[in-house]
Amino acid sequence: MKTQNEIIKQGYDALINSLGVADTIRFIQYFSPGKGDYTKERHQWLDEKTLADVLVEMKELPKDDTNQYDEIIE
């Protein structure tokens, strides 16, 4: 079984081989670890909504949102 460091190195190597060094850096910079504690903070908004509320909001979303990854693909 591979160690976590081995998996990370293999992942970086795959990215570099596929994208090159500069584009690998751009790809990695796109993702940020974020801040805060999502598990705690989600209760600030989630506890106030019912399942019915969430379903209504989901139904209001566009059905054919094919542009959700445009900022990544540019």
Backbone as JSON Lines, residues from 0, in Angstrom:
{"i":0,"aa":"M","n":[0.85,-1.18,0.0],"ca":[0.0,0.0,0.0],"c":[0.89,1.25,0.0]}
{"i":1,"aa":"K","n":[0.56,2.18,-0.85],"ca":[1.34,3.41,-0.97],"c":[1.09,4.32,0.22]}
{"i":2,"aa":"T","n":[2.12,5.09,0.56],"ca":[1.94,6.11,1.6],"c":[1.24,7.32,0.98]}
{"i":3,"aa":"Q","n":[0.74,8.19,1.82],"ca":[0.09,9.42,1.35],"c":[1.08,10.26,0.53]}
{"i":4,"aa":"N","n":[2.32,10.34,0.99],"ca":[3.33,11.12,0.25],"c":[3.61,10.52,-1.12]}
{"i":5,"aa":"E","n":[3.63,9.21,-1.22],"ca":[3.84,8.57,-2.52],"c":[2.7,8.87,-3.48]}
{"i":6,"aa":"I","n":[1.49,8.84,-2.97],"ca":[0.32,9.14,-3.81],"c":[0.35,10.59,-4.28]}
{"i":7,"aa":"I","n":[0.71,11.49,-3.36],"ca":[0.79,12.91,-3.72],"c":[1.86,13.12,-4.78]}
{"i":8,"aa":"K","n":[3.03,12.52,-4.61],"ca":[4.1,12.65,-5.6],"c":[3.67,12.09,-6.94]}
{"i":9,"aa":"Q","n":[3.0,10.93,-6.94],"ca":[2.54,10.33,-8.19],"c":[1.52,11.24,-8.86]}
{"i":10,"aa":"G","n":[0.67,11.86,-8.07],"ca":[-0.31,12.79,-8.62],"c":[0.34,14.01,-9.26]}
{"i":11,"aa":"Y","n":[1.3,14.59,-8.55],"ca":[2.03,15.73,-9.12],"c":[2.76,15.33,-10.4]}
{"i":12,"aa":"D","n":[3.4,14.16,-10.37],"ca":[4.1,13.69,-11.57],"c":[3.14,13.53,-12.75]}
{"i":13,"aa":"A","n":[1.96,12.99,-12.48],"ca":[0.97,12.81,-13.55],"c":[0.53,14.17,-14.11]}
{"i":14,"aa":"L","n":[0.3,15.12,-13.22],"ca":[-0.09,16.46,-13.67],"c":[1.01,17.09,-14.51]}
{"i":15,"aa":"I","n":[2.23,17.01,-14.02],"ca":[3.36,17.62,-14.75],"c":[3.54,16.95,-16.11]}
{"i":16,"aa":"N","n":[3.43,15.63,-16.16],"ca":[3.58,14.93,-17.44],"c":[2.47,15.29,-18.41]}
{"i":17,"aa":"S","n":[1.28,15.54,-17.88],"ca":[0.14,15.84,-18.73],"c":[0.07,17.32,-19.11]}
{"i":18,"aa":"L","n":[0.34,18.2,-18.14],"ca":[0.13,19.63,-18.34],"c":[1.4,20.45,-18.5]}
{"i":19,"aa":"G","n":[2.51,19.91,-18.05],"ca":[3.73,20.69,-17.98],"c":[3.78,21.43,-16.65]}
{"i":20,"aa":"V","n":[4.95,21.94,-16.31],"ca":[5.14,22.55,-14.99],"c":[4.27,23.79,-14.8]}
{"i":21,"aa":"A","n":[4.3,24.72,-15.76],"ca":[3.58,25.98,-15.61],"c":[2.08,25.75,-15.46]}
{"i":22,"aa":"D","n":[1.51,24.91,-16.31],"ca":[0.06,24.68,-16.23],"c":[-0.31,23.85,-15.01]}
{"i":23,"aa":"T","n":[0.6,23.01,-14.52],"ca":[0.34,22.28,-13.27],"c":[0.24,23.27,-12.12]}
{"i":24,"aa":"I","n":[1.14,24.24,-12.1],"ca":[1.08,25.27,-11.05],"c":[-0.22,26.05,-11.15]}
{"i":25,"aa":"R","n":[-0.61,26.43,-12.35],"ca":[-1.88,27.15,-12.53],"c":[-3.05,26.31,-12.05]}
{"i":26,"aa":"F","n":[-3.03,25.02,-12.36],"ca":[-4.11,24.11,-11.95],"c":[-4.18,24.03,-10.42]}
{"i":27,"aa":"I","n":[-3.06,23.85,-9.78],"ca":[-3.04,23.71,-8.32],"c":[-3.47,25.02,-7.65]}
{"i":28,"aa":"Q","n":[-3.05,26.15,-8.2],"ca":[-3.42,27.44,-7.62],"c":[-4.92,27.72,-7.71]}
{"i":29,"aa":"Y","n":[-5.58,27.09,-8.65],"ca":[-7.02,27.3,-8.81],"c":[-7.79,26.8,-7.58]}
{"i":30,"aa":"F","n":[-7.28,25.76,-6.96],"ca":[-7.95,25.18,-5.8],"c":[-7.33,25.72,-4.53]}
{"i":31,"aa":"S","n":[-8.17,26.17,-3.63],"ca":[-7.66,26.64,-2.34],"c":[-8.29,25.81,-1.23]}
{"i":32,"aa":"P","n":[-7.59,25.63,-0.14],"ca":[-8.13,24.8,0.94],"c":[-9.31,25.45,1.66]}
{"i":33,"aa":"G","n":[-9.52,26.72,1.47],"ca":[-10.63,27.39,2.13],"c":[-10.29,27.74,3.57]}
{"i":34,"aa":"K","n":[-11.27,28.27,4.27],"ca":[-11.07,28.7,5.65],"c":[-12.26,28.24,6.48]}
{"i":35,"aa":"G","n":[-12.06,28.2,7.75],"ca":[-13.16,27.91,8.66],"c":[-13.41,26.44,8.86]}
{"i":36,"aa":"D","n":[-14.52,26.17,9.52],"ca":[-14.92,24.8,9.84],"c":[-16.29,24.57,9.23]}
{"i":37,"aa":"Y","n":[-16.32,23.99,8.04],"ca":[-17.57,23.8,7.32],"c":[-18.58,23.01,8.14]}
{"i":38,"aa":"T","n":[-18.11,21.99,8.84],"ca":[-19.02,21.15,9.61],"c":[-19.8,21.97,10.63]}
{"i":39,"aa":"K","n":[-19.13,22.92,11.28],"ca":[-19.82,23.77,12.26],"c":[-20.62,24.87,11.57]}
{"i":40,"aa":"E","n":[-20.01,25.5,10.57],"ca":[-20.64,26.66,9.94],"c":[-21.89,26.31,9.14]}
{"i":41,"aa":"R","n":[-21.95,25.12,8.6],"ca":[-23.12,24.76,7.79],"c":[-24.4,24.76,8.6]}
{"i":42,"aa":"H","n":[-24.28,24.55,9.91],"ca":[-25.47,24.56,10.76],"c":[-26.09,25.95,10.84]}
{"i":43,"aa":"Q","n":[-25.31,26.99,10.58],"ca":[-25.84,28.35,10.6],"c":[-26.9,28.53,9.54]}
{"i":44,"aa":"W","n":[-26.77,27.86,8.41],"ca":[-27.78,28.0,7.36],"c":[-28.6,26.74,7.19]}
{"i":45,"aa":"L","n":[-28.01,25.59,7.46],"ca":[-28.72,24.34,7.22],"c":[-29.8,24.08,8.26]}
{"i":46,"aa":"D","n":[-29.54,24.44,9.5],"ca":[-30.53,24.19,10.55],"c":[-31.8,25.01,10.37]}
{"i":47,"aa":"E","n":[-31.7,26.08,9.58],"ca":[-32.86,26.95,9.37],"c":[-33.72,26.49,8.19]}
{"i":48,"aa":"K","n":[-33.27,25.49,7.44],"ca":[-34.0,25.05,6.25],"c":[-34.57,23.66,6.46]}
{"i":49,"aa":"T","n":[-35.72,23.48,5.89],"ca":[-36.32,22.15,5.89],"c":[-35.9,21.44,4.6]}
{"i":50,"aa":"L","n":[-36.13,20.16,4.57],"ca":[-35.85,19.42,3.34],"c":[-36.69,19.96,2.19]}
{"i":51,"aa":"A","n":[-37.92,20.35,2.48],"ca":[-38.8,20.92,1.46],"c":[-38.19,22.2,0.89]}
{"i":52,"aa":"D","n":[-37.6,23.03,1.75],"ca":[-36.95,24.26,1.29],"c":[-35.81,23.95,0.33]}
{"i":53,"aa":"V","n":[-35.0,22.97,0.69],"ca":[-33.86,22.6,-0.15],"c":[-34.35,22.07,-1.5]}
{"i":54,"aa":"L","n":[-35.38,21.26,-1.49],"ca":[-35.91,20.71,-2.74],"c":[-36.46,21.81,-3.64]}
{"i":55,"aa":"V","n":[-37.13,22.78,-3.06],"ca":[-37.65,23.91,-3.85],"c":[-36.49,24.66,-4.49]}
{"i":56,"aa":"E","n":[-35.43,24.92,-3.72],"ca":[-34.27,25.64,-4.27],"c":[-33.6,24.82,-5.38]}
{"i":57,"aa":"M","n":[-33.54,23.53,-5.22],"ca":[-32.94,22.68,-6.25],"c":[-33.76,22.73,-7.54]}
{"i":58,"aa":"K","n":[-35.07,22.74,-7.41],"ca":[-35.94,22.78,-8.59],"c":[-35.84,24.12,-9.31]}
{"i":59,"aa":"E","n":[-35.44,25.17,-8.59],"ca":[-35.31,26.49,-9.2],"c":[-34.0,26.65,-9.98]}
{"i":60,"aa":"L","n":[-33.05,25.75,-9.78],"ca":[-31.79,25.82,-10.49],"c":[-32.01,25.51,-11.96]}
{"i":61,"aa":"P","n":[-31.19,26.12,-12.84],"ca":[-31.32,25.81,-14.26],"c":[-31.03,24.33,-14.52]}
{"i":62,"aa":"K","n":[-31.84,23.73,-15.36],"ca":[-31.69,22.3,-15.64],"c":[-30.49,22.0,-16.54]}
{"i":63,"aa":"D","n":[-30.17,22.92,-17.41],"ca":[-29.08,22.66,-18.37],"c":[-27.91,23.62,-18.16]}
{"i":64,"aa":"D","n":[-27.4,23.65,-16.95],"ca":[-26.27,24.52,-16.63],"c":[-24.99,23.86,-17.12]}
{"i":65,"aa":"T","n":[-24.72,24.03,-18.41],"ca":[-23.53,23.42,-19.0],"c":[-22.32,24.31,-18.86]}
{"i":66,"aa":"N","n":[-22.47,25.49,-18.3],"ca":[-21.36,26.43,-18.18],"c":[-20.7,26.4,-16.81]}
{"i":67,"aa":"Q","n":[-21.01,25.44,-16.0],"ca":[-20.49,25.44,-14.64],"c":[-18.98,25.29,-14.57]}
{"i":68,"aa":"Y","n":[-18.36,24.77,-15.62],"ca":[-16.91,24.59,-15.61],"c":[-16.2,25.52,-16.59]}
{"i":69,"aa":"D","n":[-16.88,26.5,-17.13],"ca":[-16.26,27.39,-18.1],"c":[-15.02,28.08,-17.54]}
{"i":70,"aa":"E","n":[-15.06,28.49,-16.28],"ca":[-13.92,29.19,-15.72],"c":[-12.69,28.27,-15.63]}
{"i":71,"aa":"I","n":[-12.9,26.99,-15.56],"ca":[-11.79,26.04,-15.5],"c":[-11.26,25.78,-16.91]}
{"i":72,"aa":"I","n":[-12.13,25.74,-17.89],"ca":[-11.77,25.31,-19.24],"c":[-11.13,26.43,-20.06]}
{"i":73,"aa":"E","n":[-11.41,27.69,-19.72],"ca":[-10.95,28.83,-20.51],"c":[-9.59,28.67,-21.11]}
